[in-house]
């Protein structure tokens, strides 16, 4: 430990003063106090001019000259001599360095005429070294403070908690954020058992094993483990085990970070990938079925491509609706509007639709979209939409007993209708696919005034029915 400046100058036999830039005494050694007839500490805070018989202006000029050099500067200081003449001392004054490296107070050493100056030179060198060491220590402390502040800002910005485990005592020093992530109180002692108690019981074994394996390595060893808390949040625990050394016993230190959202995002992504695979398989199966049934009904290649392409476009429209809503379903009104848009007039009178708000599940939307396409295509070729004055009414309402939804398709104003001699793709799609995919009840009727189709779709195929459409 370095001695203080006061204790250092008290060891000198000659009077010594430390005087501030304002001319006031900051420090005086015991030799000066004896020479000036003052008690211990009495000189501190006094103006040097009040203690000296030297004219104030001369004294101020001398202090200004001294404050500009680190080398001893000769001068004269007269001290009151009681009832006799003043005591005259030769002085050597030099600047000290402040903690910030800039010039500080002036150090004065007093001696009788003819004394050697070696003592002051030694004192000046000791003071210089002490000042340099204080400056270096101050800079090191400031650098450490800034480094700690940067680390604290980085930890806070990352929303991390920090911890330090003393293996010998089993006690943990945890930051407030670490305690909050673990669901622990802000105060009170925390040991390793208390920490494990905050971990989900299914994950405690993995956490204990990771920490103990790192501590048992016999060398600095890093470890990382993710676990759930009792509250169900996911935390990432990273640390480093440090074996015993000369500075202390074994310990482990590290950080903890909340990764709940990242975990949920990864799980959601995996779910989406599985769902995508499922939908791609279903879509390919639907396309394969459409192709096979279109081929059976086609009379030639041109007719096949025309019908197959139109049906794929209908399927694509339904997929567009579902994609816009992230495959969470779509509205029945939106589905009818999308499929009817190629046949609609500016007034919207060719295909008239309405009913309460109905949300279809994705599978129901795909099947019903294809069914609407077939009904519209048939109406445009042979039915109400094949003549200028014809139109189609599509209405829906809650099903019997308020369960599911009942959809009625009815054509009017078209050519007289006769029951078909054979079942085409549209009829098979309605009577088989809708019944199979949705569990729907279908009635396809052919009264002379226009085709009528009645569907009763069960609740299981819907996402919801509410309000008025």
C-alpha positions as CSV (number, residue, x, y, z in Angstrom):
1,X,0.0,0.0,0.0
2,X,1.4,3.5,-0.9
3,X,1.7,6.0,1.9
4,X,-0.5,9.1,1.9
5,X,1.1,12.4,1.0
6,X,0.5,13.8,4.5
7,X,2.4,10.9,6.1
8,X,5.1,11.2,3.5
9,X,5.8,14.9,4.2
10,X,5.5,14.5,7.9
11,X,8.6,12.4,7.8
12,X,10.7,15.3,6.4
13,X,12.6,17.4,9.0
14,X,12.2,20.7,7.0
15,X,8.9,22.6,6.7
16,X,6.7,21.6,3.7
17,X,3.5,23.1,2.3
18,X,1.0,22.2,-0.4
19,X,-0.7,25.3,-1.7
20,X,-3.7,25.4,-4.0
21,X,-4.0,27.6,-7.1
22,X,-6.0,30.1,-5.0
23,X,-3.2,30.6,-2.5
24,X,-4.7,28.6,0.3
25,X,-2.8,25.9,2.2
26,X,-4.0,22.5,1.5
27,X,-1.5,20.6,3.6
28,X,1.3,21.5,6.0
29,X,3.7,19.1,7.7
30,X,4.5,19.1,11.4
31,X,7.9,20.8,10.8
32,X,6.1,23.8,9.2
33,X,3.5,24.0,12.0
34,X,6.3,24.1,14.6
35,X,8.2,26.8,12.6
36,X,5.1,28.9,12.3
37,X,4.0,28.3,15.9
38,X,0.8,26.6,14.8
39,X,-1.1,23.6,16.3
40,X,-1.7,20.4,14.3
41,X,-3.9,21.0,11.3
42,X,-4.2,24.7,12.0
43,X,-2.6,25.8,8.7
44,X,-5.0,23.8,6.6
45,X,-7.4,26.1,4.7
46,X,-5.6,29.3,5.6
47,X,-4.4,31.8,3.0
48,X,-0.6,31.5,2.7
49,X,-0.4,35.3,2.7
50,X,-2.0,35.4,6.2
51,X,0.8,33.1,7.5
52,X,3.7,34.9,5.9
53,X,5.4,38.2,6.4
54,X,6.2,38.3,2.7
55,X,4.2,41.0,0.8
56,X,1.0,39.4,-0.7
57,X,1.7,40.6,-4.3
58,X,5.3,39.2,-4.2
59,X,4.0,35.9,-2.8
60,X,1.2,35.6,-5.5
61,X,3.7,36.2,-8.3
62,X,6.0,33.6,-6.9
63,X,3.2,31.0,-6.7
64,X,2.2,31.8,-10.3
65,X,5.7,31.1,-11.5
66,X,5.9,27.9,-9.5
67,X,2.6,26.6,-10.9
68,X,4.1,26.6,-14.4
69,X,7.0,24.2,-13.8
70,X,7.7,20.8,-12.4
71,X,11.2,21.8,-11.5
72,X,12.1,23.4,-8.1
73,X,11.9,27.2,-8.4
74,X,13.9,29.2,-5.8
75,X,12.1,31.9,-3.7
76,X,11.9,33.5,-0.3
77,X,9.2,33.2,2.4
78,X,9.2,35.2,5.6
79,X,7.3,33.8,8.6
80,X,6.4,36.0,11.6
81,X,9.1,35.7,14.3
82,X,6.9,36.3,17.3
83,X,8.3,39.4,19.1
84,X,11.5,39.4,17.0
85,X,12.2,39.9,13.3
86,X,10.6,37.6,10.7
87,X,12.2,34.3,10.1
88,X,13.5,34.1,6.5
89,X,13.4,30.9,4.7
90,X,14.6,29.9,1.2
91,X,11.9,28.1,-0.7
92,X,11.8,25.7,-3.5
93,X,8.4,25.5,-5.2
94,X,7.2,23.1,-8.0
95,X,3.9,22.0,-9.4
96,X,2.3,18.6,-8.6
97,X,0.2,16.6,-11.0
98,X,-3.6,16.3,-10.5
99,X,-5.5,12.9,-10.9
100,X,-6.5,14.0,-14.4
101,X,-2.9,14.6,-15.4
102,X,-3.2,18.4,-15.4
103,X,-1.0,20.7,-13.2
104,X,-2.3,20.7,-9.6
105,X,-1.3,22.5,-6.3
106,X,2.2,23.9,-5.7
107,X,4.5,22.1,-3.3
108,X,6.8,24.4,-1.2
109,X,9.8,23.3,0.8
110,X,11.3,25.8,3.2
111,X,14.9,25.7,4.4
112,X,17.4,28.1,6.2
113,X,20.0,29.9,4.1
114,X,22.8,27.6,3.0
115,X,20.9,24.2,3.5
116,X,21.3,21.6,0.8
117,X,18.3,21.0,-1.5
118,X,18.7,17.2,-1.7
119,X,15.8,16.6,0.7
120,X,13.5,18.5,-1.5
121,X,14.7,16.8,-4.7
122,X,14.0,13.5,-3.1
123,X,10.6,14.7,-1.9
124,X,9.8,16.0,-5.3
125,X,10.7,12.7,-6.9
126,X,8.6,10.8,-4.4
127,X,5.7,13.2,-4.9
128,X,6.0,12.9,-8.7
129,X,6.0,9.1,-8.5
130,X,3.1,9.1,-6.2
131,X,1.2,11.5,-8.5
132,X,1.9,9.3,-11.5
133,X,0.8,6.2,-9.7
134,X,-2.4,7.9,-8.6
135,X,-3.0,9.0,-12.2
136,X,-2.4,5.5,-13.6
137,X,-4.7,4.0,-10.9
138,X,-7.3,6.5,-11.7
139,X,-7.1,5.8,-15.4
140,X,-7.3,2.0,-14.7
141,X,-10.3,2.5,-12.5
142,X,-12.0,4.7,-15.1
143,X,-11.3,2.1,-17.8
144,X,-12.7,-0.7,-15.6
145,X,-15.8,1.4,-14.9
146,X,-16.4,2.1,-18.6
147,X,-15.9,-1.6,-19.5
148,X,-18.4,-2.6,-16.8
149,X,-20.8,0.0,-18.0
150,X,-20.5,-1.3,-21.6
151,X,-21.1,-4.8,-20.4
152,X,-24.1,-3.8,-18.3
153,X,-25.6,-1.9,-21.3
154,X,-25.1,-4.9,-23.6
155,X,-26.6,-7.3,-21.0
156,X,-29.6,-5.0,-20.5
157,X,-30.1,-4.5,-24.3
158,X,-30.1,-8.3,-24.8
159,X,-32.5,-8.7,-21.9
160,X,-30.2,-11.2,-20.3
161,X,-29.8,-12.2,-16.7
162,X,-26.4,-13.0,-15.1
163,X,-25.5,-15.5,-12.3
164,X,-22.4,-16.6,-10.4
165,X,-22.3,-19.9,-8.5
166,X,-19.9,-20.5,-5.6
167,X,-19.5,-24.3,-5.7
168,X,-18.1,-24.5,-2.2
169,X,-21.1,-22.9,-0.5
170,X,-23.7,-23.7,-3.3
171,X,-24.9,-20.1,-3.2
172,X,-25.8,-18.2,-6.3
173,X,-25.5,-14.5,-6.9
174,X,-28.2,-13.7,-9.5
175,X,-29.1,-10.4,-11.2
176,X,-32.6,-9.0,-10.8
177,X,-33.3,-10.0,-14.5
178,X,-32.1,-13.6,-13.8
179,X,-34.4,-13.9,-10.8
180,X,-37.3,-12.5,-12.8
181,X,-36.8,-15.0,-15.6
182,X,-36.8,-17.8,-13.1
183,X,-39.9,-16.5,-11.4
184,X,-38.0,-15.9,-8.1
185,X,-38.3,-13.0,-5.7
186,X,-36.0,-10.1,-6.1
187,X,-34.5,-10.5,-2.6
188,X,-33.3,-13.3,-0.4
189,X,-30.5,-15.9,-0.6
190,X,-30.5,-18.3,-3.6
191,X,-28.7,-21.6,-3.6
192,X,-28.4,-24.3,-6.3
193,X,-31.3,-26.3,-4.9
194,X,-33.5,-23.2,-5.0
195,X,-32.5,-22.6,-8.6
196,X,-33.4,-26.1,-9.6
197,X,-36.7,-25.7,-7.9
198,X,-37.6,-23.0,-10.4
199,X,-36.8,-25.4,-13.3
200,X,-39.7,-27.5,-14.7
201,X,-39.5,-30.9,-13.1
202,X,-39.1,-32.7,-16.4
203,X,-36.0,-30.7,-17.2
204,X,-34.2,-30.6,-13.8
205,X,-32.2,-33.7,-14.5
206,X,-30.8,-32.3,-17.8
207,X,-29.8,-29.0,-16.1
208,X,-28.1,-30.7,-13.2
209,X,-26.2,-33.1,-15.5
210,X,-25.0,-30.2,-17.7
211,X,-23.7,-28.2,-14.7
212,X,-22.1,-31.1,-12.9
213,X,-20.4,-32.4,-16.1
214,X,-18.8,-29.0,-16.6
215,X,-17.7,-28.7,-13.0
216,X,-16.2,-32.2,-13.0
217,X,-14.0,-31.6,-16.1
218,X,-11.1,-30.3,-13.9
219,X,-10.5,-27.4,-16.3
220,X,-12.4,-24.3,-17.5
221,X,-15.4,-25.8,-19.3
222,X,-18.3,-24.2,-21.0
223,X,-21.8,-25.6,-21.0
224,X,-25.2,-24.8,-22.4
225,X,-28.7,-26.1,-21.7
226,X,-32.3,-25.1,-22.5
227,X,-35.1,-25.8,-20.1
228,X,-38.6,-24.7,-19.1
229,X,-39.4,-22.9,-15.9
230,X,-42.3,-23.8,-13.7
231,X,-44.3,-21.1,-15.5
232,X,-43.7,-22.8,-18.8
233,X,-41.2,-20.3,-20.3
234,X,-38.1,-21.5,-22.2
235,X,-34.7,-20.3,-21.0
236,X,-31.3,-20.7,-22.5
237,X,-28.7,-21.2,-19.8
238,X,-25.0,-20.7,-20.8
239,X,-22.1,-20.7,-18.5
240,X,-18.5,-21.6,-17.8
241,X,-17.2,-23.7,-14.9
242,X,-13.9,-22.5,-13.4
243,X,-11.9,-25.0,-11.2
244,X,-10.2,-23.9,-7.9
245,X,-7.2,-21.6,-8.3
246,X,-5.1,-19.3,-6.1
247,X,-7.8,-16.7,-6.2
248,X,-10.5,-18.9,-4.8
249,X,-12.5,-22.1,-4.9
250,X,-14.5,-23.6,-7.8
251,X,-17.2,-21.6,-9.3
252,X,-19.4,-21.2,-12.4
253,X,-20.7,-18.1,-14.0
254,X,-22.8,-17.3,-17.0
255,X,-26.0,-15.8,-18.4
256,X,-29.6,-16.8,-18.9
257,X,-31.8,-15.6,-21.8
258,X,-35.6,-16.0,-22.4
259,X,-36.0,-18.0,-25.7
260,X,-39.7,-18.7,-25.4
261,X,-40.6,-16.8,-28.6
262,X,-37.8,-18.5,-30.5
263,X,-39.0,-21.9,-29.4
264,X,-42.6,-21.1,-30.3
265,X,-41.5,-19.8,-33.7
266,X,-39.5,-23.0,-34.4
267,X,-42.5,-25.2,-33.3
268,X,-44.8,-23.1,-35.4
269,X,-42.5,-23.4,-38.4
270,X,-42.3,-27.2,-38.0
271,X,-46.1,-27.2,-37.8
272,X,-46.4,-25.1,-41.0
273,X,-44.0,-27.4,-42.8
274,X,-46.0,-30.4,-41.8
275,X,-49.2,-28.7,-42.8
276,X,-47.7,-27.6,-46.1
277,X,-46.7,-31.2,-46.9
278,X,-50.2,-32.3,-46.0
279,X,-51.8,-29.7,-48.2
280,X,-49.5,-30.4,-51.1
281,X,-50.4,-34.1,-50.9
282,X,-54.1,-33.3,-50.8
283,X,-53.9,-30.8,-53.6
284,X,-52.1,-33.3,-55.8
285,X,-54.7,-35.9,-55.0
286,X,-57.4,-33.4,-55.9
287,X,-55.7,-32.6,-59.2
288,X,-55.3,-36.3,-60.0
289,X,-59.0,-36.9,-59.3
290,X,-60.0,-34.0,-61.4
291,X,-57.8,-35.1,-64.3
292,X,-59.1,-38.7,-64.1
293,X,-62.8,-37.7,-64.0
294,X,-62.4,-35.1,-66.7
295,X,-60.7,-37.6,-69.0
296,X,-63.6,-40.1,-68.5
297,X,-66.1,-37.4,-69.5
298,X,-64.1,-35.8,-72.3
299,X,-64.9,-36.6,-76.0
300,X,-61.5,-35.4,-77.2
301,X,-58.2,-34.0,-76.2
302,X,-59.3,-30.4,-76.9
303,X,-62.3,-30.8,-74.7
304,X,-60.2,-32.4,-72.0
305,X,-57.7,-29.5,-71.8
306,X,-60.5,-26.9,-71.8
307,X,-62.4,-28.5,-69.0
308,X,-59.3,-29.6,-67.0
309,X,-57.8,-26.1,-67.3
310,X,-61.0,-24.4,-66.1
311,X,-61.3,-26.7,-63.1
312,X,-57.7,-26.0,-62.2
313,X,-58.4,-22.3,-62.3
314,X,-61.4,-22.8,-60.0
315,X,-59.1,-24.7,-57.6
316,X,-56.6,-21.9,-57.9
317,X,-59.1,-19.3,-57.0
318,X,-60.1,-21.1,-53.8
319,X,-56.4,-21.5,-52.9
320,X,-55.9,-17.8,-53.4
321,X,-58.7,-17.0,-50.9
322,X,-57.2,-19.5,-48.4
323,X,-53.7,-18.2,-48.8
324,X,-54.8,-14.6,-48.2
325,X,-56.1,-15.8,-44.8
326,X,-53.1,-18.0,-44.1
327,X,-55.2,-21.2,-44.7
328,X,-57.3,-20.5,-41.6
329,X,-60.5,-20.8,-43.8
330,X,-62.5,-18.4,-45.8
331,X,-66.0,-16.8,-46.0
332,X,-68.8,-18.5,-48.0
333,X,-69.7,-15.1,-49.5
334,X,-66.2,-14.5,-50.7
335,X,-65.9,-18.0,-52.2
336,X,-69.2,-17.5,-54.2
337,X,-68.1,-14.1,-55.4
338,X,-64.7,-15.4,-56.5
339,X,-66.1,-18.3,-58.5
340,X,-69.0,-16.2,-60.0
341,X,-66.8,-13.3,-61.1
342,X,-66.3,-14.4,-64.7
343,X,-70.1,-14.7,-65.2
344,X,-71.2,-11.6,-63.3
345,X,-72.5,-8.4,-64.9
346,X,-71.8,-4.8,-63.8
347,X,-75.0,-4.7,-61.7
348,X,-74.2,-8.0,-60.0
349,X,-77.6,-9.4,-61.1
350,X,-76.5,-12.5,-63.0
351,X,-75.4,-14.3,-59.8
352,X,-77.2,-13.1,-56.7
353,X,-75.9,-14.4,-53.4
354,X,-76.6,-13.7,-49.7
355,X,-76.9,-15.2,-46.2
356,X,-75.4,-14.9,-42.8
357,X,-71.6,-14.8,-42.3
358,X,-70.3,-18.3,-42.7
359,X,-66.7,-19.3,-42.3
360,X,-65.6,-22.5,-44.1
361,X,-62.8,-24.7,-43.0
362,X,-60.0,-25.1,-45.7
363,X,-61.1,-28.5,-46.8
364,X,-64.8,-27.5,-47.1
365,X,-63.7,-24.4,-49.1
366,X,-61.8,-26.5,-51.7
367,X,-64.6,-29.0,-52.2
368,X,-67.4,-26.3,-52.3
369,X,-65.3,-24.1,-54.6
370,X,-65.0,-26.9,-57.2
371,X,-68.8,-27.7,-56.8
372,X,-69.7,-24.0,-57.4
373,X,-67.4,-24.0,-60.5
374,X,-69.2,-27.0,-61.9
375,X,-72.7,-25.5,-61.3
376,X,-71.6,-22.2,-62.9
377,X,-70.0,-23.9,-65.9
378,X,-73.2,-26.0,-66.5
379,X,-75.4,-22.9,-66.1
380,X,-73.2,-21.0,-68.6
381,X,-73.4,-23.8,-71.1
382,X,-76.9,-25.0,-70.8
383,X,-78.8,-23.3,-68.1
384,X,-79.8,-19.8,-66.8
385,X,-76.5,-18.1,-67.6
386,X,-76.6,-19.3,-71.2
387,X,-79.2,-16.7,-72.2
388,X,-79.3,-12.9,-71.5
389,X,-82.3,-12.9,-69.2
390,X,-81.3,-15.8,-66.9
391,X,-79.8,-15.5,-63.4
392,X,-78.8,-17.7,-60.5
393,X,-79.8,-17.3,-56.8
394,X,-77.4,-18.7,-54.2
395,X,-78.8,-18.4,-50.7
396,X,-77.7,-19.9,-47.4
397,X,-79.0,-20.0,-43.9
398,X,-78.4,-22.0,-40.7
399,X,-79.3,-25.7,-41.1
400,X,-82.0,-27.6,-39.3
401,X,-81.9,-27.0,-35.6
402,X,-79.4,-24.2,-36.1
403,X,-76.7,-26.8,-36.9
404,X,-74.4,-26.3,-39.9
405,X,-75.5,-24.3,-42.9
406,X,-78.1,-25.0,-45.7
407,X,-77.1,-23.7,-49.2
408,X,-79.6,-23.5,-52.0
409,X,-78.6,-23.0,-55.6
410,X,-81.5,-22.1,-57.9
411,X,-81.5,-21.1,-61.6
412,X,-84.2,-19.0,-63.3
413,X,-84.9,-17.4,-66.6
414,X,-83.0,-20.0,-68.6
415,X,-84.0,-22.6,-71.2
416,X,-86.4,-25.4,-70.0
417,X,-84.6,-28.1,-68.1
418,X,-84.7,-31.8,-68.5
419,X,-83.0,-34.3,-66.3
420,X,-79.6,-35.4,-67.8
421,X,-79.4,-38.8,-69.4
422,X,-76.0,-39.5,-67.7
423,X,-74.1,-38.2,-64.7
424,X,-71.2,-36.0,-65.6
425,X,-68.2,-34.8,-63.5
426,X,-70.2,-32.0,-61.9
427,X,-73.0,-34.4,-60.7
428,X,-70.5,-36.9,-59.4
429,X,-68.5,-34.2,-57.6
430,X,-71.7,-32.9,-55.9
431,X,-73.2,-36.3,-55.1
432,X,-70.0,-38.1,-54.1
433,X,-67.1,-35.8,-53.2
434,X,-69.1,-33.3,-51.2
435,X,-70.8,-36.2,-49.3
436,X,-67.5,-37.9,-48.7
437,X,-65.3,-34.8,-48.0
438,X,-67.8,-32.8,-45.9
439,X,-70.4,-35.3,-44.8
440,X,-72.9,-33.1,-46.6
441,X,-76.4,-34.0,-47.7
442,X,-77.0,-33.2,-51.4
443,X,-80.2,-33.0,-53.4
444,X,-79.6,-32.2,-57.2
445,X,-83.0,-31.4,-58.8
446,X,-84.0,-30.6,-62.4
447,X,-87.4,-28.9,-62.4
448,X,-88.3,-27.3,-65.8
449,X,-87.8,-23.8,-64.5
450,X,-84.1,-24.3,-63.7
451,X,-81.6,-26.5,-61.9
452,X,-81.9,-26.5,-58.1
453,X,-79.2,-27.9,-55.8
454,X,-79.7,-28.1,-52.0
455,X,-76.7,-28.7,-49.7
456,X,-76.8,-29.3,-46.0
457,X,-73.2,-28.9,-44.7
458,X,-72.6,-30.1,-41.1
459,X,-71.0,-27.9,-38.4
460,X,-67.8,-29.9,-38.5
461,X,-67.0,-28.5,-41.9
462,X,-67.4,-24.9,-40.8
463,X,-65.4,-22.4,-38.7
464,X,-68.4,-20.4,-37.7
465,X,-71.8,-18.9,-38.6
466,X,-72.9,-15.5,-37.4
467,X,-74.7,-12.2,-38.3
468,X,-76.0,-11.3,-41.7
469,X,-74.1,-11.4,-45.0
